[in-house]
Amino acid sequence: MFTNRTKLRGAAAAAVVAAALTGLGAGTANAADWPTLKEGAYLYSGTTGTGTVTKVGLGDLGTCHTLSGPALSVQVANGSASLELFSGAGCTGSAWRSGSLAQTDLPWAALSYRVVPA
């Protein structure tokens, strides 16, 4: 019985991500400024998804990662994980959470992050 629920929950999450990707990708304002939204999580050194890209491993829950340079924007398209971004190295300072579907400039330069359940 738990297996069926898990499969159903996974299928529902995949459907939500697919629908969100379709909806966000079709927006003219987003399409003009941001790279194409794709499944996964990405940190950018510039605003509106520009600059150097850091792909985030969403399976590494809870581990703190210090970035080699600050991130100024983020894209996340995943049904089960989100990012917690920090203003200081070593997951210190002010924290901000992305949610599992996000495409935004950060409120400050992030120097570290960890993956958390959505």
URGIWO-V972792 format. One record per helix or strand. SS is the DSSP state (A for helix, B for strand). FROM is the first residue (numbers start at 1). LEN is the number of residues. If there is no record, write none. Layout:
SS/FROM/LEN ; SS/FROM/LEN
This chain:
A/2/25 ; A/28/6 ; B/40/5 ; A/47/3 ; B/53/4 ; B/61/1 ; B/65/13 ; B/81/8 ; B/92/6 ; B/101/17
